[in-house]
């Protein structure tokens, strides 16, 4: 899709929301949230199919979604991998190689609306439901999340504090939901009325405000060992997100890089994760 066209579509959505919010505020709030949470990429690509198909484990029914799980077996403790926005379990293939070499039992899964899993929307609470169902069944010792997957891991730990999970790794993960929502506001050019109704919709549906939904708050009482990776030049998720989480999480260590990008597939990152697991 041409870049100019990609820029125009969000503004058209914004124009529609800005105009009709005065007539049907509840309907527009719901539509604005669904546009925000709609997944447009992340299904399994042809070059990913063979790798993922060979590792398919089972499909779990979680709420209205069917979640595809994968397993790469090992004799050591279980590690669960939680990918980011518009991705799928394949994004972990380089880390999986390292984990296999170290003989860990590896579980990965496709988020709702990603990979082979069903659905159209993704937001952290629904992602956390899937993660919790998988955690209870496979009882991992370590959970590793990239980007929104990392935020999901910290939110789920805040909600459930699973005793069997001892270590958590996040990679390039956001912290403040209100920052994400502000980016959405600016992208679409939403007016104050739309944002007010959207905030009200989020609170009525989930029981929290955008400012209350914060990874740096989720970790305040987290006593588990944490390893945070973030690149100072990350153009997708701001570096200060992991700085704030690290500051509020007593048991965490922040590893900062420069020039590794948002995905952080580098061997240096994966090797440090393996070392952390062995401690």
DATA-V482184 format. One record per residue. N is the residue number from 1. RES is the residue in one small letter. PHI is phi in degrees with one decimal (999 if undefined). D_FIRST is the distance of its C-alpha to the first C-alpha in whole Angstrom. Layout:
n=N res=RES phi=PHI d_first=D_FIRST
n=N res=RES phi=PHI d_first=D_FIRST
//
This chain:
n=1 res=x phi=999 d_first=0
n=2 res=x phi=-55.8 d_first=4
n=3 res=x phi=-59.4 d_first=6
n=4 res=x phi=-61.1 d_first=9
n=5 res=x phi=-65.3 d_first=7
n=6 res=x phi=-63.7 d_first=7
n=7 res=x phi=-79.2 d_first=10
n=8 res=x phi=-73.9 d_first=11
n=9 res=x phi=-55.8 d_first=11
n=10 res=x phi=-58.5 d_first=13
n=11 res=x phi=-68.0 d_first=16
n=12 res=x phi=-67.1 d_first=16
n=13 res=x phi=-58.6 d_first=17
n=14 res=x phi=-61.5 d_first=19
n=15 res=x phi=-61.8 d_first=21
n=16 res=x phi=-61.1 d_first=22
n=17 res=x phi=-62.4 d_first=23
n=18 res=x phi=-63.1 d_first=25
n=19 res=x phi=-78.3 d_first=27
n=20 res=x phi=-87.9 d_first=27
n=21 res=x phi=-62.9 d_first=29
n=22 res=x phi=-74.5 d_first=32
n=23 res=x phi=-101.1 d_first=33
n=24 res=x phi=-138.9 d_first=31
n=25 res=x phi=-63.6 d_first=31
n=26 res=x phi=-65.3 d_first=32
n=27 res=x phi=-63.9 d_first=29
n=28 res=x phi=-66.7 d_first=26
n=29 res=x phi=-61.2 d_first=27
n=30 res=x phi=-64.0 d_first=27
n=31 res=x phi=-65.6 d_first=23
n=32 res=x phi=-63.6 d_first=22
n=33 res=x phi=-66.7 d_first=23
n=34 res=x phi=-66.3 d_first=22
n=35 res=x phi=-63.7 d_first=18
n=36 res=x phi=-59.5 d_first=19
n=37 res=x phi=-96.2 d_first=20
n=38 res=x phi=-72.0 d_first=17
n=39 res=x phi=-95.1 d_first=16
n=40 res=x phi=-111.0 d_first=12
n=41 res=x phi=-138.1 d_first=13
n=42 res=x phi=112.5 d_first=16
n=43 res=x phi=-69.7 d_first=17
n=44 res=x phi=-66.8 d_first=19
n=45 res=x phi=-89.3 d_first=18
n=46 res=x phi=-54.2 d_first=20
n=47 res=x phi=-75.4 d_first=21
n=48 res=x phi=-100.7 d_first=22
n=49 res=x phi=-60.4 d_first=24
n=50 res=x phi=-62.2 d_first=27
n=51 res=x phi=-62.3 d_first=28
n=52 res=x phi=-74.6 d_first=27
n=53 res=x phi=-59.3 d_first=29
n=54 res=x phi=-71.2 d_first=32
n=55 res=x phi=-112.6 d_first=33
n=56 res=x phi=-56.6 d_first=32
n=57 res=x phi=-108.4 d_first=35
n=58 res=x phi=-162.0 d_first=35
n=59 res=x phi=-115.9 d_first=33
n=60 res=x phi=-101.5 d_first=34
n=61 res=x phi=-86.5 d_first=34
n=62 res=x phi=-126.8 d_first=33
n=63 res=x phi=61.7 d_first=33
n=64 res=x phi=-91.8 d_first=31
n=65 res=x phi=-111.1 d_first=29
n=66 res=x phi=-104.3 d_first=30
n=67 res=x phi=-104.9 d_first=29
n=68 res=x phi=-83.3 d_first=29
n=69 res=x phi=-108.5 d_first=31
n=70 res=x phi=-132.2 d_first=32
n=71 res=x phi=-141.0 d_first=35
n=72 res=x phi=-118.9 d_first=36
n=73 res=x phi=-71.1 d_first=40
n=74 res=x phi=-154.4 d_first=42
n=75 res=x phi=-90.6 d_first=46
n=76 res=x phi=-86.1 d_first=45
n=77 res=x phi=-61.9 d_first=44
n=78 res=x phi=-85.0 d_first=41
n=79 res=x phi=-120.3 d_first=37
n=80 res=x phi=-107.9 d_first=34
n=81 res=x phi=-110.7 d_first=31
n=82 res=x phi=-125.8 d_first=28
n=83 res=x phi=-77.8 d_first=25
n=84 res=x phi=-97.9 d_first=22
n=85 res=x phi=-64.4 d_first=19
n=86 res=x phi=52.1 d_first=17
n=87 res=x phi=-135.0 d_first=19
n=88 res=x phi=-162.6 d_first=22
n=89 res=x phi=-61.3 d_first=25
n=90 res=x phi=-61.9 d_first=24
n=91 res=x phi=-59.1 d_first=23
n=92 res=x phi=-92.8 d_first=27
n=93 res=x phi=-60.3 d_first=28
n=94 res=x phi=-72.4 d_first=29
n=95 res=x phi=-67.6 d_first=31
n=96 res=x phi=-58.8 d_first=32
n=97 res=x phi=-58.0 d_first=34
n=98 res=x phi=-66.0 d_first=36
n=99 res=x phi=-66.4 d_first=37
n=100 res=x phi=-65.8 d_first=38
n=101 res=x phi=-59.3 d_first=40
n=102 res=x phi=-88.4 d_first=42
n=103 res=x phi=70.7 d_first=42
n=104 res=x phi=-82.3 d_first=41
n=105 res=x phi=-86.6 d_first=40
n=106 res=x phi=-111.6 d_first=36
n=107 res=x phi=-119.9 d_first=34
n=108 res=x phi=-130.1 d_first=31
n=109 res=x phi=-154.4 d_first=29
n=110 res=x phi=-90.4 d_first=25
n=111 res=x phi=-63.4 d_first=25
n=112 res=x phi=-50.9 d_first=24
n=113 res=x phi=71.8 d_first=21
n=114 res=x phi=-126.7 d_first=20
n=115 res=x phi=53.4 d_first=21
n=116 res=x phi=-92.4 d_first=24
n=117 res=x phi=-74.8 d_first=25
n=118 res=x phi=-86.5 d_first=25
n=119 res=x phi=116.0 d_first=23
n=120 res=x phi=-123.4 d_first=20
n=121 res=x phi=-117.5 d_first=21
n=122 res=x phi=-138.8 d_first=22
n=123 res=x phi=-148.8 d_first=25
n=124 res=x phi=-56.8 d_first=28
n=125 res=x phi=-58.3 d_first=31
n=126 res=x phi=-73.3 d_first=29
n=127 res=x phi=-66.9 d_first=28
n=128 res=x phi=-65.3 d_first=32
n=129 res=x phi=-60.9 d_first=33
n=130 res=x phi=-65.4 d_first=32
n=131 res=x phi=-61.0 d_first=33
n=132 res=x phi=-65.1 d_first=36
n=133 res=x phi=-61.3 d_first=37
n=134 res=x phi=-70.8 d_first=36
n=135 res=x phi=-62.3 d_first=38
n=136 res=x phi=-64.9 d_first=41
n=137 res=x phi=-80.5 d_first=41
n=138 res=x phi=-109.6 d_first=41
n=139 res=x phi=46.6 d_first=42
n=140 res=x phi=-70.8 d_first=40
n=141 res=x phi=-86.5 d_first=42
n=142 res=x phi=-132.0 d_first=39
n=143 res=x phi=-124.9 d_first=36
n=144 res=x phi=-123.2 d_first=33
n=145 res=x phi=-128.6 d_first=29
n=146 res=x phi=-105.6 d_first=26
n=147 res=x phi=54.9 d_first=25
n=148 res=x phi=-64.0 d_first=25
n=149 res=x phi=-63.7 d_first=27
n=150 res=x phi=-67.9 d_first=29
n=151 res=x phi=-61.1 d_first=29
n=152 res=x phi=-63.4 d_first=30
n=153 res=x phi=-60.4 d_first=33
n=154 res=x phi=-70.1 d_first=35
n=155 res=x phi=-65.6 d_first=34
n=156 res=x phi=-65.4 d_first=36
n=157 res=x phi=-66.5 d_first=38
n=158 res=x phi=-61.3 d_first=39
n=159 res=x phi=-75.0 d_first=40
n=160 res=x phi=-117.2 d_first=41
n=161 res=x phi=43.9 d_first=43
n=162 res=x phi=-63.2 d_first=43
n=163 res=x phi=-63.4 d_first=46
n=164 res=x phi=-76.5 d_first=45
n=165 res=x phi=-82.8 d_first=42
n=166 res=x phi=-108.6 d_first=44
n=167 res=x phi=-135.2 d_first=41
n=168 res=x phi=-134.1 d_first=37
n=169 res=x phi=-123.1 d_first=35
n=170 res=x phi=-122.1 d_first=32
n=171 res=x phi=-130.9 d_first=29
n=172 res=x phi=55.1 d_first=27
n=173 res=x phi=-97.1 d_first=27
n=174 res=x phi=-75.8 d_first=27
n=175 res=x phi=-123.6 d_first=30
n=176 res=x phi=-104.8 d_first=30
n=177 res=x phi=-63.2 d_first=28
n=178 res=x phi=-64.5 d_first=29
n=179 res=x phi=-69.7 d_first=27
n=180 res=x phi=-65.2 d_first=24
n=181 res=x phi=-67.6 d_first=24
n=182 res=x phi=-64.6 d_first=25
n=183 res=x phi=-61.5 d_first=21
n=184 res=x phi=-62.8 d_first=20
n=185 res=x phi=-57.6 d_first=22
n=186 res=x phi=-69.8 d_first=21
n=187 res=x phi=-62.5 d_first=17
n=188 res=x phi=-92.6 d_first=18
n=189 res=x phi=72.3 d_first=21
n=190 res=x phi=-76.8 d_first=23
n=191 res=x phi=-85.1 d_first=27
n=192 res=x phi=-64.1 d_first=30
n=193 res=x phi=-63.4 d_first=31
n=194 res=x phi=-63.4 d_first=28
n=195 res=x phi=-65.1 d_first=28
n=196 res=x phi=-65.5 d_first=32
n=197 res=x phi=-70.3 d_first=31
n=198 res=x phi=-66.0 d_first=28
n=199 res=x phi=-61.4 d_first=31
n=200 res=x phi=-64.5 d_first=34
n=201 res=x phi=-63.8 d_first=32
n=202 res=x phi=-61.4 d_first=31
n=203 res=x phi=-66.9 d_first=35
n=204 res=x phi=-68.2 d_first=36
n=205 res=x phi=-84.0 d_first=34
n=206 res=x phi=-113.5 d_first=34
n=207 res=x phi=82.9 d_first=37
n=208 res=x phi=-145.3 d_first=36
n=209 res=x phi=-90.7 d_first=34
n=210 res=x phi=-64.5 d_first=31
n=211 res=x phi=-74.6 d_first=34
n=212 res=x phi=-76.2 d_first=36
n=213 res=x phi=-86.7 d_first=33
n=214 res=x phi=-147.3 d_first=34
n=215 res=x phi=-61.4 d_first=34
n=216 res=x phi=-65.9 d_first=36
n=217 res=x phi=-85.4 d_first=38
n=218 res=x phi=-60.8 d_first=38
n=219 res=x phi=-93.6 d_first=40
n=220 res=x phi=-55.6 d_first=43
n=221 res=x phi=-110.6 d_first=45
n=222 res=x phi=-81.6 d_first=43
n=223 res=x phi=-101.6 d_first=46
n=224 res=x phi=-86.7 d_first=44
n=225 res=x phi=-76.5 d_first=43
n=226 res=x phi=-129.4 d_first=39
n=227 res=x phi=-128.1 d_first=37
n=228 res=x phi=-112.6 d_first=34
n=229 res=x phi=-115.0 d_first=32
n=230 res=x phi=-158.0 d_first=30
n=231 res=x phi=-90.1 d_first=28
n=232 res=x phi=-60.9 d_first=30
n=233 res=x phi=-103.0 d_first=26
n=234 res=x phi=-55.1 d_first=24
n=235 res=x phi=-92.8 d_first=21
n=236 res=x phi=-100.0 d_first=20
n=237 res=x phi=-122.0 d_first=23
n=238 res=x phi=-63.5 d_first=26
n=239 res=x phi=-57.6 d_first=29
n=240 res=x phi=-62.1 d_first=32
n=241 res=x phi=-60.0 d_first=31
n=242 res=x phi=-72.9 d_first=33
n=243 res=x phi=-61.0 d_first=35
n=244 res=x phi=-66.9 d_first=36
n=245 res=x phi=-61.9 d_first=36
n=246 res=x phi=-58.9 d_first=38
n=247 res=x phi=-64.8 d_first=41
n=248 res=x phi=-97.7 d_first=41
n=249 res=x phi=-111.2 d_first=41
n=250 res=x phi=-61.3 d_first=45
n=251 res=x phi=-92.9 d_first=44
n=252 res=x phi=-110.5 d_first=41
n=253 res=x phi=-126.3 d_first=40
n=254 res=x phi=-103.7 d_first=37
n=255 res=x phi=-106.5 d_first=36
n=256 res=x phi=-98.4 d_first=34
n=257 res=x phi=-124.3 d_first=32
n=258 res=x phi=-143.3 d_first=30
n=259 res=x phi=95.2 d_first=27
n=260 res=x phi=-86.1 d_first=27
n=261 res=x phi=79.0 d_first=23
n=262 res=x phi=-85.2 d_first=22
n=263 res=x phi=-72.8 d_first=23
n=264 res=x phi=54.9 d_first=26
n=265 res=x phi=-87.9 d_first=27
n=266 res=x phi=-60.3 d_first=29
n=267 res=x phi=-57.8 d_first=33
n=268 res=x phi=-59.7 d_first=34
n=269 res=x phi=-68.3 d_first=33
n=270 res=x phi=-63.4 d_first=33
n=271 res=x phi=-65.7 d_first=37
n=272 res=x phi=-66.9 d_first=38
n=273 res=x phi=-64.8 d_first=37
n=274 res=x phi=-61.5 d_first=39
n=275 res=x phi=-60.8 d_first=42
n=276 res=x phi=-61.6 d_first=41
n=277 res=x phi=-64.9 d_first=42
n=278 res=x phi=-80.8 d_first=45
n=279 res=x phi=-66.8 d_first=47
//
